[in-house]
Amino acid sequence: MSARILSLLPDSVEHEGDEVRLEKRFLAPTAREAVVGIRVLLGELRPDAVVALGSTTCGSITLWGQADESALAHRATGNAAGRVASVKSTARDSRSRVSSTAPVAGLLESLATSGVDVIAGTGADDPLDNAVYYAVLTTVQDHARAWGTDAVPAILVGLPTGTGEPDTDGLRGVRDLIATLTSSVEERTRWDRPDFVRRGGATAQLLRPMVLPTSRAPRIGVSGGVGAGKSTVTAAFRRHGAIIADADELARQVVEPGTEGLARVVEEFGPGVLHADGSLNRAALARIVFAQARARARLESITHPLIARAARDIMRAAPSNSLAIYDVPLLVETGMEELFDAVLVVDASRSLRLTRLEDRGMPSDEADRRMTAQADMTERRRVATIWIDNAGTRDDLAILVDAIIARWFLRED
């Protein structure tokens, strides 16, 4: 799709007397660059709706509401129509299919009623368009709630290929589609809503109501995937005087020399897991438990209850006018959500988390392995009271926590 067609589309449309701004971007004509570009772009814009323009060999404007995950390699060069792509496809026995939340049937009916020659498509006939649309759909589904809505409708529009010059009927159809799609999106003011807070590139959403106790310190579980920003959140709570129970620190303490935990570990795995001075040889223990899933489960059956008991003691000792925080990476994985008055989950896109971990010196394969082993976003959202999308800087996140405390955790006297 040529950039000229984009240039002839309006910069805004009218909706119920208000002007709705359109952001128009031309993506690079290669799959890798286009997919990366769309994910970055959507993360920056946080749109209310997305219309992706592609091409079709059909003579009618075509609307698609689904895309497949495909392993595709593209080579493309510009021409009068915008690109010529040679595609090498890696076949798969099964593909992940993702659907749009856009009201495709209603859009088709509305456009057809207005005289636009439009049909429904069963799958993008250009693999590059499919790859881009799949990236659009998965990106908006991953981040829609963090942007302030349950769903961001996105649709792929195939315009008939021709000489490369804009088609008058095609442009009218796209303009009508944008106006119709806009009217289907519920008007909302995202960041002024009482269940949302935004500071820079970091946002928080209250997913469900909280009832905080008055006779003791509220107990808040803080969790999130590796590289998401959990430590920054906990540090910000600490600056506000919160009492912190750190699962990683407690995991070290419960197996220190002279503890019940170390005695039980030695009983289970033998004296070979000790240094000469009687302290735990973590490297030797790791070689055992990471090589055998059953060994790891036995270790966790010893340490997890001890860690939980220590954390409970810390939280119980917190003054009633403070907050008791349990910083625990595996909150979801160990089913601990019922222990808390609120669960705060911090998340970020997989690509951003990978970048952060690599910047810390962690090899990319190790970072990827750790993320894959942890609970996914769906599992975390199921238990979260407050969801943080950490797409900004460390300072953004710290300031966001200040706002979260002020809005949702400060109790009126």
Secondary structure, 3 states (H helix, E strand, C coil): CCHHHHHCCCCEEEECCEEEECCCCCCCCCHHHHHHHHHHHHHHHCCCCEEEEEEECCCCEEEECEEECCEEEEEEECCCCCCEEEEEEECCCCCCEEECCCCHHHHHHHHHHCCCCEEECCCCCCHHHHHHHHHHHHHHHHHHHHHCCCCCCEEEEEEECCCCCCCHHHHHHHHHHHHHHHHHCCCCCCCCCCCEEEECCEEEEECCCCCCCCCCCCEEEEEECCCCCHHHHHHHHHHCCCEEEEHHHHHHHCCCCCCHHHHHHHHHHCHHHECCCCCECHHHHHHHHCCCHHHHHHHHHHHHHHHHHHHHHHHHCCCCCCCEEEECCCCCCCCCHHHCCEEEEEECCHHHHHHHHHHCCCCHHHHHHHHHHCCCHHHHHHHCCEEEEECCCHHHHHHHHHHHHHHHHCCCC
